[in-house]
Amino acid sequence: MANGAWAEIREKFQAALALSRVELHKNPEKEPYKSKYGARVLLEEVRALLGPAPEDEDEDERPQAEDDVGAGDSAPGLLAELVAVEGPVAQGAVRLAVIEFHLGLNHLDTEELSAGEEHLMRCLRLVRRYRLAPDCVSLYIQAQNNLGILWSEREEIETAQAYLDSSEALYLRYMKEIGSPPLDPTEHFLPEEEKLTEQERSKRFEKVYTHNLYYLAQVYQHKEVFEKAAHYCHSTLKRQLEHNAYHPIEWAINAATLSQFYINKQCFMEARHCLSAANVIFGQTGKNPTTEDRDMSQDPQWMPETVDNIGELDLDKQSELRALRKKELDEEESVRKKAVQFGTGELCDAISAVEEKVSYLRPLDFEEARGLFLLGQHYVSEAKEFFQIDGYVTDHIEVVQDHSALFKVLAFFETDMERRCKMHKRRIAMLEPLIVDLNPQYYLLVNRQIQFEIAHAYYDMMDLKVAIADKLRDPDSHIVKKINNLNKSAMKYYQLFLDSLRDPNKVFPEHIGEDVLRPAMLAKFRVARLYGKIITSDPQKELENLATSLEHYKFIVDYCEKHPEAAQEIEVELELSKEMVSLLPTKMERFRTKMALT
């Protein structure tokens, strides 16, 4: 090719890249893709100047994605040996493939997915035989990554995964068999003196692989294969730090989100490490970000979990648990920590310094729990300061709920029942003001959460006051009044929660939605129990309370008979309800007989 023609090709290609990088908001409002279309014209001109594809590449051939995905690059039927890019035919094929790749990205950017797929498939066909060569491996992986994204957007997750798996396999094979930093696709249109350094090539290739892992994490998240999603997410975050290719805020969000997976798996050391790393990286937000990776987080679904009696520490088991702790530390610190560790050098030290503030092991007594509580309260206070109720309503409420949860857990370790009551009272004091001004139409879910939580706090306080009264020989009227008031308050908020489930005609649903089934059944069960706990000297009133209690227990039993799937959600409560449905009528009959005799 003449030097003049080649200079024109290079110039047009560089101009096309420059236009492709123009941000959409810099285009005219009525022509948001103006720069993309301009880049496309230049790329098509370059393709025309490069000439037709090699004779053995049929431009009209339908894409055969199964040739390139799903089997792995070392499987039978695929070229196992390295085919070098040598000679004008091979060089011409690679250059055309680069143009097809950029045309594919261009069409994807302008939401023309089918055209984008066609160009990317043509790119793969042109360099398939050279895909393991340093000249082409990065190009091939990037084309497959983008096809993976495309098919994921079409919600064809299996196809998307096949492309991404193939990319991962190709990267691993290349690094094992060759290992030298491969060419970046843009280098095929650069003069020799402008080619990238080995270091820059390596950086770009590793970034391509990091993106591959990131997309695989999303695919497995979509498929609800959470173990693999977490693995790929963790690998992505680790590599972003290693190659200094991350946006601090989004990295911190993704690390904090990953911690929730580890918490649910009760892998508290891993969760602590993720949160500590997120804390440290978030502190870098004053620095300029190098890349912008999308957020992998998802909002967790709310599901309240409660118990129906006063939780007590088993003091006899504390010494046994302490003996087991040393073994647990020795086994886990050396193995698990290495597997999850983020960063090296100063960054690693900074993360460790945050980790050392809190043990990942469960506390065994009040003092250990109090240490965790105080640290948690410190972070909650910082979060409250940022997420003010004006402007951050939902976030502020979630932070307050976290604060309430800290008191709830600390109360479990408190042996003094009066002090436990005060902790639950603190929870109520911080939660009740939240729902005063909340519009239930717009904040229905939040209202339900808080109503249920307040009800449960009153419920716990009532149980504690009953336990305190049981230890007294002759509880005075003040204690009795206090118990009844707490009972009444708990009942009020449970009923508000249950009423929120009614339709616009105030009718309670015949079929309760899966997302609120367990809390609704728990609320019914507790209201039944609360009616049975009301202290009254009026026999008629007590009989009425027992009848109302029976009515709620029967609701639970009848509902589970009609909807057997509900029984799995409340197995313990259902058994107790059946028992009460059997016992209460006899008790009520004895009560009536006694009333008649007096």
C-alpha distance (Angstrom), angle and dihedral (degrees) to the residues before:
residue distance angle dihedral
M1 . . .
A2 3.82 . .
N3 3.79 116.5 .
G4 3.79 91.9 -120.9
A5 3.80 93.4 53.5
W6 3.78 92.0 45.7
A7 3.82 91.1 49.8
E8 3.82 89.3 52.2
I9 3.82 91.2 50.3
R10 3.80 92.4 50.0
E11 3.80 91.8 47.3
K12 3.80 93.4 50.2
F13 3.80 91.7 46.3
Q14 3.81 93.1 51.8
A15 3.80 90.4 47.1
A16 3.81 89.9 51.1
L17 3.83 90.7 51.8
A18 3.80 90.6 49.9
L19 3.83 91.6 52.0
S20 3.82 91.2 45.8
R21 3.80 89.9 58.0
V22 3.82 94.4 54.0
E23 3.81 107.5 115.6
L24 3.79 114.4 -116.5
H25 3.81 94.8 -122.3
K26 3.81 89.5 60.5
N27 3.80 90.5 64.5
P28 3.82 122.4 85.5
E29 3.80 111.2 -79.0
K30 3.81 92.0 -119.5
E31 3.83 92.1 45.7
P32 3.83 105.1 42.7
Y33 3.82 92.4 161.4
K34 3.81 97.2 44.9
S35 3.82 94.0 116.6
K36 3.82 91.4 44.8
Y37 3.79 92.0 52.6
G38 3.81 90.0 47.7
A39 3.81 89.9 52.0
R40 3.80 89.9 48.9
V41 3.80 92.5 55.1
L42 3.81 90.9 52.5
L43 3.81 92.7 47.0
E44 3.79 90.9 51.2
E45 3.82 89.8 50.1
V46 3.80 89.8 52.0
R47 3.80 90.4 49.8
A48 3.81 90.2 52.4
L49 3.81 91.4 48.9
L50 3.81 91.4 50.6
G51 3.79 90.4 57.8
P52 3.80 132.1 -137.6
A53 3.78 125.1 -27.7
P54 3.84 119.2 -94.7
E55 3.80 113.7 -75.7
D56 3.80 94.9 -107.5
E57 3.82 91.4 56.5
D58 3.80 110.3 82.6
E59 3.82 109.9 -153.8
D60 3.80 90.5 -160.8
E61 3.78 95.1 51.5
R62 3.79 113.3 119.9
P63 3.82 113.0 -115.9
Q64 3.78 113.1 -97.0
A65 3.79 101.9 -159.1
E66 3.79 91.6 173.9
D67 3.80 89.0 67.4
D68 3.77 89.9 64.5
V69 3.78 105.5 32.6
G70 3.70 142.7 52.9
A71 3.77 102.2 23.4
G72 3.80 102.2 69.8
D73 3.78 124.6 -118.7
S74 3.78 97.4 -89.7
A75 3.79 95.3 51.1
P76 3.82 121.6 117.9
G77 3.78 113.0 -85.1
L78 3.80 94.6 35.4
L79 3.79 123.0 96.0
A80 3.78 106.8 -94.9
E81 3.79 97.4 -176.5
L82 3.78 128.2 75.1
V83 3.81 113.7 -99.8
A84 3.80 108.3 -161.0
V85 3.80 123.2 -143.2
E86 3.80 99.4 -113.9
G87 3.79 130.6 153.0
P88 3.81 133.5 18.7
V89 3.84 94.7 -73.8
A90 3.79 93.6 55.7
Q91 3.79 92.0 41.6
G92 3.79 90.9 49.9
A93 3.81 91.6 50.2
V94 3.81 91.9 51.8
R95 3.81 93.4 48.9
L96 3.80 91.1 49.4
A97 3.81 89.1 48.4
V98 3.81 90.5 54.7
I99 3.81 90.2 52.7
E100 3.83 91.6 47.1
F101 3.81 88.7 50.4
H102 3.79 92.9 53.2
L103 3.80 91.6 44.1
G104 3.80 87.2 52.4
L105 3.82 91.6 52.5
N106 3.80 89.6 45.9
H107 3.80 92.7 55.7
L108 3.80 91.8 44.9
D109 3.82 89.3 52.3
T110 3.82 89.9 53.7
E111 3.83 90.9 47.2
E112 3.81 94.7 -110.6
L113 3.79 94.3 133.9
S114 3.80 100.4 170.0
A115 3.81 92.5 51.7
G116 3.78 89.7 45.4
E117 3.80 91.0 52.1
E118 3.80 91.1 49.6
H119 3.83 93.1 53.9
L120 3.81 93.3 45.2
M121 3.80 91.8 49.9
R122 3.80 89.8 49.8
C123 3.79 88.5 52.0
L124 3.82 90.9 53.5
R125 3.81 93.0 48.5
L126 3.81 92.5 50.4
V127 3.81 94.8 55.3
R128 3.78 103.1 24.0
R129 3.82 93.4 112.7
Y130 3.84 90.4 49.3
R131 3.80 97.5 42.9
L132 3.82 93.6 115.0
A133 3.83 93.2 49.2
P134 3.83 118.1 102.7
D135 3.83 88.3 -120.6
C136 3.82 93.5 61.0
V137 3.81 113.9 19.3
S138 3.81 95.5 91.5
L139 3.82 91.7 46.0
Y140 3.81 91.7 49.3
I141 3.81 93.9 48.6
Q142 3.80 92.5 47.1
A143 3.82 91.6 50.4
Q144 3.82 90.6 51.0
N145 3.81 91.8 45.7
N146 3.79 90.5 54.8
L147 3.79 91.5 47.3
G148 3.80 87.0 51.8
I149 3.80 90.0 53.6
L150 3.80 91.2 46.2
W151 3.80 93.9 52.6
S152 3.79 90.6 44.0
E153 3.82 89.5 56.0
R154 3.80 87.2 52.3
E155 3.82 86.9 52.5
E156 3.80 90.5 -119.9
I157 3.78 90.7 134.5
E158 3.79 98.8 169.2
T159 3.81 91.5 55.3
A160 3.80 90.8 45.3
Q161 3.80 90.9 51.4
A162 3.81 91.8 49.0
Y163 3.81 91.8 57.4
L164 3.79 92.7 45.2
D165 3.82 93.1 46.4
S166 3.79 88.8 51.6
S167 3.81 90.5 52.0
E168 3.78 91.8 50.8
A169 3.80 91.8 48.4
L170 3.81 91.5 49.5
Y171 3.81 92.9 49.7
L172 3.81 92.4 49.6
R173 3.80 92.2 47.0
Y174 3.81 92.7 48.0
M175 3.80 92.8 49.7
K176 3.81 90.7 48.0
E177 3.81 98.0 46.0
I178 3.81 102.4 30.9
G179 3.79 112.7 4.7
S180 3.79 100.3 178.4
P181 3.83 116.1 126.2
P182 3.83 106.2 -90.4
L183 3.79 127.1 -138.7
D184 3.76 119.5 -84.9
P185 3.85 109.5 -123.5
T186 3.82 91.9 -116.0
E187 3.82 90.9 60.8
H188 3.81 91.2 74.3
F189 3.80 86.8 74.8
L190 3.80 98.5 42.9
P191 3.82 127.6 95.0
E192 3.78 114.5 -113.1
E193 3.79 94.0 -103.7
E194 3.82 91.3 56.2
K195 3.81 96.9 49.6
L196 3.81 116.0 124.8
T197 3.77 124.5 -97.6
E198 3.79 120.0 -107.4
Q199 3.80 88.8 -108.7
E200 3.80 93.5 53.4
R201 3.82 91.8 45.8
S202 3.78 90.5 52.2
K203 3.80 91.6 48.1
R204 3.82 92.5 52.0
F205 3.80 94.3 45.1
E206 3.80 92.5 49.7
K207 3.80 88.8 49.9
V208 3.81 89.4 54.3
Y209 3.81 90.1 53.4
T210 3.80 91.7 46.0
H211 3.81 88.8 55.5
N212 3.80 88.7 49.6
L213 3.83 90.6 55.9
Y214 3.79 91.2 44.9
Y215 3.81 91.9 54.9
L216 3.81 90.8 46.1
A217 3.81 88.7 54.1
Q218 3.80 88.9 55.0
V219 3.80 92.6 47.7
Y220 3.80 92.9 52.2
Q221 3.81 90.4 44.8
H222 3.81 88.1 54.2
K223 3.82 90.4 49.1
E224 3.83 89.5 48.0
V225 3.79 91.2 -122.7
F226 3.78 88.6 139.8
E227 3.81 98.7 174.1
K228 3.81 91.6 59.9
A229 3.80 92.5 39.2
A230 3.80 89.2 55.4
H231 3.81 91.4 46.6
Y232 3.79 93.1 53.3
C233 3.79 92.5 41.5
H234 3.81 90.8 52.4
S235 3.82 91.4 47.3
T236 3.81 90.3 49.9
L237 3.80 93.5 50.9
K238 3.79 91.7 46.3
R239 3.81 93.2 50.9
Q240 3.80 92.5 46.2
L241 3.79 88.7 58.8
E242 3.81 93.6 44.0
H243 3.81 92.1 52.6
N244 3.81 96.4 35.6
A245 3.81 90.8 -122.6
Y246 3.78 107.3 134.3
H247 3.78 145.2 98.9
P248 3.84 106.0 -122.0
I249 3.81 97.7 -139.6
E250 3.80 95.6 46.3
W251 3.81 92.2 42.0
A252 3.80 89.0 53.2
I253 3.81 92.2 47.9
N254 3.80 92.0 50.3
A255 3.82 92.7 47.0
A256 3.81 90.8 49.2
T257 3.82 89.9 48.3
L258 3.81 90.5 50.6
S259 3.81 88.7 52.9
Q260 3.81 88.7 64.0
F261 3.80 90.0 60.7
Y262 3.80 90.2 52.4
I263 3.81 91.6 46.5
N264 3.79 91.2 53.2
K265 3.81 87.9 50.7
Q266 3.84 88.5 48.6
C267 3.81 89.6 -120.1
F268 3.79 92.2 140.6
M269 3.80 97.1 167.0
E270 3.82 91.1 56.8
A271 3.81 90.8 44.6
R272 3.80 91.2 50.0
H273 3.81 90.9 50.4
C274 3.82 92.1 51.1
L275 3.81 92.2 48.8
S276 3.81 92.7 45.7
A277 3.80 90.9 49.7
A278 3.82 90.4 47.2
N279 3.81 89.0 52.2
V280 3.80 93.1 51.1
I281 3.82 95.7 43.8
F282 3.80 91.6 46.5
G283 3.79 86.2 58.7
Q284 3.81 87.8 65.1
T285 3.80 93.0 65.4
G286 3.77 90.9 112.1
K287 3.81 89.0 66.6
N288 3.79 124.3 85.3
P289 3.81 112.8 -95.9
T290 3.78 117.9 -124.1
T291 3.78 99.3 -158.1
E292 3.78 138.8 9.5
D293 3.77 113.4 -131.6
R294 3.76 120.1 -177.8
D295 3.78 122.6 -109.4
M296 3.81 115.5 -97.6
S297 3.77 94.9 -167.7
Q298 3.78 126.1 118.3
D299 3.76 128.4 -165.5
P300 3.81 110.0 -102.1
Q301 3.77 115.5 -124.6
W302 3.79 116.0 -114.6
M303 3.75 118.9 -118.7
P304 3.81 118.7 159.6
E305 3.79 115.3 -140.2
T306 3.77 119.6 -161.4
V307 3.76 145.7 161.6
D308 3.78 126.9 -135.1
N309 3.78 102.1 -137.8
I310 3.77 138.1 43.1
G311 3.79 110.1 -69.9
E312 3.80 111.4 -134.2
L313 3.78 133.1 -168.4
D314 3.78 112.7 -116.4
L315 3.80 96.8 -132.4
D316 3.82 92.8 -173.8
K317 3.78 90.8 64.2
Q318 3.80 97.1 50.7
S319 3.83 96.0 87.0
E320 3.81 90.7 47.0
L321 3.80 90.7 51.1
R322 3.80 91.6 48.7
A323 3.80 89.9 54.0
L324 3.80 90.5 53.2
R325 3.78 92.6 47.9
K326 3.82 96.6 73.2
K327 3.80 91.0 53.2
E328 3.80 89.9 48.5
L329 3.79 91.1 51.3
D330 3.81 94.6 48.1
E331 3.81 93.9 49.3
E332 3.77 98.9 44.1
E333 3.79 107.1 34.8
S334 3.80 94.7 63.0
V335 3.81 99.4 43.3
R336 3.78 110.4 27.6
K337 3.78 97.6 41.2
K338 3.80 92.9 57.9
A339 3.78 90.2 51.9
V340 3.79 95.0 57.7
Q341 3.79 104.2 29.4
F342 3.80 115.9 135.4
G343 3.78 122.9 -154.1
T344 3.77 134.5 -4.0
G345 3.80 137.4 -116.5
E346 3.80 115.5 -0.3
L347 3.80 93.3 1.4
C348 3.81 91.3 53.9
D349 3.81 90.2 48.9
A350 3.81 91.5 50.2
I351 3.80 91.6 51.4
S352 3.83 91.6 47.3
A353 3.81 90.2 51.6
V354 3.81 90.0 57.5
E355 3.81 91.9 44.7
E356 3.79 92.8 53.2
K357 3.80 90.8 63.3
V358 3.78 91.2 73.1
S359 3.80 135.6 31.6
Y360 3.78 117.3 -127.4
L361 3.82 90.2 -146.3
R362 3.78 121.2 94.3
P363 3.82 113.6 -95.9
L364 3.80 115.1 -109.3
D365 3.82 101.5 -161.0
F366 3.78 143.0 15.8
E367 3.81 95.8 -87.7
E368 3.80 93.1 54.4
A369 3.80 90.7 44.4
R370 3.80 91.1 48.4
G371 3.81 90.9 54.9
L372 3.80 90.1 54.8
F373 3.80 90.7 43.7
L374 3.81 93.5 54.2
L375 3.80 92.8 49.2
G376 3.81 90.8 46.6
Q377 3.79 90.6 48.7
H378 3.81 89.6 52.3
Y379 3.81 91.3 56.1
V380 3.80 91.4 43.5
S381 3.81 89.9 54.0
E382 3.79 90.6 51.9
A383 3.80 90.6 49.2
K384 3.83 92.0 48.2
E385 3.78 90.3 52.0
F386 3.80 90.4 56.7
F387 3.82 100.6 35.5
Q388 3.79 99.7 56.2
I389 3.80 117.4 -177.5
D390 3.82 89.2 -116.3
G391 3.77 104.6 75.6
Y392 3.81 98.7 0.4
V393 3.80 103.4 55.9
T394 3.81 99.4 151.9
D395 3.81 94.4 39.2
H396 3.80 92.2 47.9
I397 3.78 91.6 51.1
E398 3.80 91.9 49.8
V399 3.81 90.1 52.6
V400 3.81 91.3 50.3
Q401 3.81 89.3 49.2
D402 3.81 88.6 52.7
H403 3.80 88.7 52.0
S404 3.79 89.7 50.9
A405 3.81 90.3 49.2
L406 3.83 90.0 54.1
F407 3.82 90.5 56.5
K408 3.80 91.0 44.7
V409 3.81 93.2 54.6
L410 3.81 93.5 42.2
A411 3.81 89.1 52.5
F412 3.80 89.3 61.2
F413 3.81 89.9 64.0
E414 3.80 94.7 45.6
T415 3.81 111.6 100.2
D416 3.83 95.8 -168.9
M417 3.80 106.5 86.0
E418 3.79 94.9 -156.7
R419 3.81 91.1 54.9
R420 3.79 89.5 47.5
C421 3.79 88.7 54.6
K422 3.80 89.9 53.0
M423 3.80 90.7 52.8
H424 3.80 91.4 54.1
K425 3.80 88.5 45.9
R426 3.82 88.5 56.1
R427 3.79 88.8 52.9
I428 3.79 91.8 53.0
A429 3.81 91.8 46.5
M430 3.81 91.3 56.6
L431 3.82 96.7 40.7
E432 3.82 104.3 43.9
P433 3.83 96.2 63.5
L434 3.80 90.4 55.0
I435 3.79 95.9 70.3
V436 3.81 98.2 43.5
D437 3.80 94.7 86.9
L438 3.81 100.0 23.8
N439 3.78 114.4 116.2
P440 3.83 103.8 -131.5
Q441 3.80 90.2 -152.2
Y442 3.82 92.4 62.7
Y443 3.80 99.0 27.7
L444 3.81 100.8 37.7
L445 3.81 96.6 136.7
V446 3.82 93.1 44.8
N447 3.80 90.9 48.5
R448 3.79 91.0 51.8
Q449 3.79 92.3 49.4
I450 3.79 93.4 51.6
Q451 3.81 94.6 42.6
F452 3.78 90.5 52.8
E453 3.80 92.7 45.9
I454 3.81 94.0 48.8
A455 3.80 90.3 47.0
H456 3.78 90.2 52.6
A457 3.82 92.3 48.6
Y458 3.82 90.8 53.4
Y459 3.81 88.5 44.7
D460 3.83 91.4 54.4
M461 3.80 91.5 46.7
M462 3.80 90.9 51.7
D463 3.81 91.6 50.8
L464 3.79 90.1 50.2
K465 3.80 93.2 49.1
V466 3.82 89.9 49.2
A467 3.81 89.6 51.4
I468 3.82 90.4 49.4
A469 3.82 91.1 48.4
D470 3.82 91.2 49.7
K471 3.81 88.9 61.1
L472 3.81 91.5 56.0
R473 3.78 121.4 83.9
D474 3.77 94.6 -140.4
P475 3.84 115.7 11.4
D476 3.80 110.4 -150.8
S477 3.79 126.3 -128.3
H478 3.79 91.5 -99.7
I479 3.83 91.9 62.6
V480 3.81 91.4 44.8
K481 3.80 90.8 51.0
K482 3.80 90.8 48.2
I483 3.82 92.0 51.7
N484 3.81 91.8 49.3
N485 3.81 92.5 47.5
L486 3.80 91.4 51.5
N487 3.79 88.9 46.9
K488 3.80 90.7 51.2
S489 3.82 92.6 48.9
A490 3.80 93.2 49.0
M491 3.79 90.3 48.8
K492 3.81 91.2 48.8
Y493 3.81 94.0 56.2
Y494 3.79 94.8 41.7
Q495 3.79 87.9 52.2
L496 3.82 91.7 48.6
F497 3.78 88.0 53.3
L498 3.81 92.6 48.6
D499 3.82 91.9 45.7
S500 3.81 89.4 55.0
L501 3.81 87.3 65.7
R502 3.80 92.7 60.0
D503 3.80 120.9 103.9
P504 3.85 122.8 -115.8
N505 3.84 88.3 -84.4
K506 3.83 89.4 57.3
V507 3.81 91.5 -112.0
F508 3.80 117.4 145.3
P509 3.84 110.4 -124.3
E510 3.79 119.5 -101.5
H511 3.80 88.1 -147.1
I512 3.80 116.9 38.4
G513 3.80 116.3 -147.4
E514 3.79 117.1 -105.8
D515 3.83 92.4 -120.2
V516 3.83 92.9 60.3
L517 3.81 100.5 27.2
R518 3.80 98.5 102.5
P519 3.83 96.7 42.9
A520 3.83 90.1 46.2
M521 3.80 91.9 52.1
L522 3.81 91.2 45.0
A523 3.80 90.4 50.8
K524 3.81 90.9 50.8
F525 3.81 90.7 48.2
R526 3.78 93.6 49.5
V527 3.79 94.2 46.0
A528 3.81 86.8 53.3
R529 3.79 90.4 51.4
L530 3.81 92.7 44.5
Y531 3.81 92.1 55.7
G532 3.78 88.2 52.8
K533 3.82 90.5 52.0
I534 3.82 98.1 54.3
I535 3.81 109.4 119.3
T536 3.82 112.8 -140.6
S537 3.79 137.1 154.2
D538 3.82 91.3 -151.2
P539 3.84 108.5 96.5
Q540 3.80 93.0 -160.2
K541 3.78 91.4 51.8
E542 3.79 91.2 48.5
L543 3.82 90.3 51.5
E544 3.81 89.8 51.1
N545 3.81 90.5 50.0
L546 3.80 91.1 51.3
A547 3.80 90.2 50.0
T548 3.82 91.4 51.3
S549 3.79 89.9 47.0
L550 3.81 90.2 51.9
E551 3.80 90.4 49.4
H552 3.82 91.5 57.8
Y553 3.81 93.6 45.2
K554 3.82 89.2 50.8
F555 3.80 90.6 50.7
I556 3.80 89.7 59.1
V557 3.81 93.9 46.9
D558 3.81 94.0 45.0
Y559 3.81 93.3 46.1
C560 3.80 92.6 51.5
E561 3.82 90.6 49.3
K562 3.81 90.1 54.0
H563 3.82 93.3 40.6
P564 3.83 108.4 33.0
E565 3.80 91.8 -178.3
A566 3.81 88.7 67.7
A567 3.81 91.1 63.4
Q568 3.81 90.6 70.3
E569 3.80 90.7 59.3
I570 3.82 96.3 55.3
E571 3.78 107.5 23.3
V572 3.82 96.3 149.4
E573 3.82 95.0 42.4
L574 3.81 91.0 46.9
E575 3.81 92.6 54.4
L576 3.80 91.3 48.7
S577 3.81 90.5 46.9
K578 3.80 91.2 52.6
E579 3.78 89.4 50.2
M580 3.80 92.2 50.3
V581 3.82 92.2 46.5
S582 3.80 86.2 56.2
L583 3.81 97.3 44.0
L584 3.80 105.4 36.6
P585 3.84 98.4 65.8
T586 3.83 89.8 56.1
K587 3.80 91.2 47.4
M588 3.81 91.2 48.3
E589 3.82 91.5 49.4
R590 3.80 91.2 51.9
F591 3.79 87.9 48.7
R592 3.82 91.6 52.8
T593 3.80 91.2 48.9
K594 3.80 90.6 50.5
M595 3.81 91.0 49.0
A596 3.81 91.1 50.3
L597 3.79 91.8 52.0
T598 3.79 92.5 51.1
